[in-house]
Amino acid sequence: MELLIAGKVLASHHLKGEVKVISNIENIYELEGSKIILELTNGKQKLVTVTKIKNFVGNKWIFSFEEIINKQDTIEIRNALIKVRRDLLGIKEDEVLLSDFVGIKVYDVKNHKKEYLGEIVEVFETAAHNVYVVESREYETMIPDVDIFIKKIDFEKRIMETDILEGMKELKKS
């Protein structure tokens, strides 16, 4: 069963092991009492139980875990992806959510060359269309979800092919 990326741990919140999480999942409260997987930045996974979820602001939440009891414990899970079974949130296997795009590798295929742009780290909605935020070590690229830029998406291979314009790829500020 494929897991859904339900959010990302941002940072600790107070001293009791709570963490701030960013998530666009509408029914996020369904995860209370459930076991979830935290995919750590080093590639390891940690199984934890969600004990409480509170809204913080906008699409940011405060999560409490049974296994994380103090601020020191939160250091290891910072920037971890929260992965859950789709059925925990009532989502069918063939349903595509914005969070399904996070982690997809993006290539610019202009002039039959295949240049790696990075991975999708965020998708945000605008009044007109969604925008994919793609990051590599050096660059950030914002790509509107319109046919002129998005040429192909392969969810099985986790690859997106694009044809971006000059200036869409910007050097990250250090």
N, C-alpha and C positions, 0 to 999 in steps of 0.2 A: 504494500500500500504506500503510495506516494504521500509524503508529508507536506503540509502547507506551512509556509513561512508566515506566522501570525504577527510578527513584530520583531523589534530589536531592542535589547537592553541598552539604555543610554548611560546611566550613572547611578550611583547610590542616592538614596533619599533618606536623610536622617541617620540615626545610629543603629536602628534595630534590624538592619538587613533588608529593608525595603529598597526597591529600585524603580527608577523612571524607565518607562517603556514607550516607544512610539509604535503605533499600530493604527491601520485604517479599517480593521475588522469591526463591523457594526455590532455584532453580538458577542463582543469580547468577554462579557461577564459569564458566558457559558463555560469558560475555562476554569472557573472557581471550583476547587475540589478535584480537578483532573491532574493527571501526570502529563508533563510536557518534556520536550527535549530542548536543552540549551546547547546550540552548536557554538563552541568557543572559538575565539579567533585563531587558536593554534590547531584547529581541526578536530579536537577532541569533543566528545559529547557528554553532557551531564543530565541525568534524569532527575527532575524535581517535581514537587507537588505544589500547585498554586493554592494558597490558603485564602487570599483576599485580593480583590482588584477594586481600586478607586479611580475615578476620573480625576485627572490633574488639571489639564487645560487643553482644549481642542482635541487633537488625536494623540495626546500624551496621557499615560496612565501610571498609577503607582501599583506595583505588584509586590505581594508578600509570598515567600516560599517557605515551606516547612523546614527545608534543609539549610536555608540561609538565615542565620540568626543575628549577625552583627555586620557592621560596616566593613570589617576586614574580609568577611566572606564574599562581599560583593565585588571585590577587586578582580577576582578570577573570571567573573561572568560579564564584565563590562564589554560592550559591543557584541555580545553573543546574539545569534539569531534564535528566535523562539519558534520551534517547529512542533506542530501538532497534527494529529490525525484529522482529516477533513470532516469526518462524521461527527466529531465532538462539537463542531460549529454548525452542523446541519447542512454542510456543503457537499454536493454530489461530486463524484470523481471527474466528470467531464465539464464541470463549471470552471471558468477561468476568472480569477480575481486579480486585482492590481498587484497584490503581493506575490502572485505567481511569477511576475516578471523580475523580481529582485533576484540577482545572482546570474541572470542570463548574460552570456558573453556577447558583445556587440562588435560587429565588423563593418567598416565602410568598404563597399564593393564598387566604388566609382572607377570607371575606365578598366574594368575587369581585374583590378588589383584588390587584394583583400588585406586591408590595414586594420589591425586590432585597435579598437577604441577604448576598451575597458569593460567593466561589468555594470549592469544596472544596479544602483544602490538605493534608488527611490523613484516612485512614480507619483506625480501630483496632478490633481485635476484642475483644469481651468474652465471657464465658461464655454470655450470652443472645443477643446480636446484635452487629452491627457498629455503630459510631458514626461519623458524618460530622462532621468539624471544618470549619466554614465561617467564612471570615474576609473582612471588608471593611476599609476603612481604620479605621473606628471601633468595629466590633463583632466579637465571636466568638460563634458559635452552635454548639452541639453537638446533633446530631439523631440519635436512635436509628433504625436501619433497621427500622422496624416500620410496618405498613400505616396505622396511625392518623396518622402524621406524613408519610410519603412517599406522595404522591399520584400522581406520574408522573415517569418518567425517560426522556428522549429522548437516546440516545447520538449520533444523527446531528447534532442541533442543539446537543448538549452542554449541556442544560438539565434541571434537576430542579425539580419543583413540590412544595411542602410545605405543611403546615398545622400550624404550631408553636404551642406553648402560651406564655402570658405567662411571662417569666422565663428562657426558653431562650436568648434573645438577650441577651448581656451586653456592656456597655461595656468596651473594652480598657483595661487599666491602662497608663498612660504612664510 
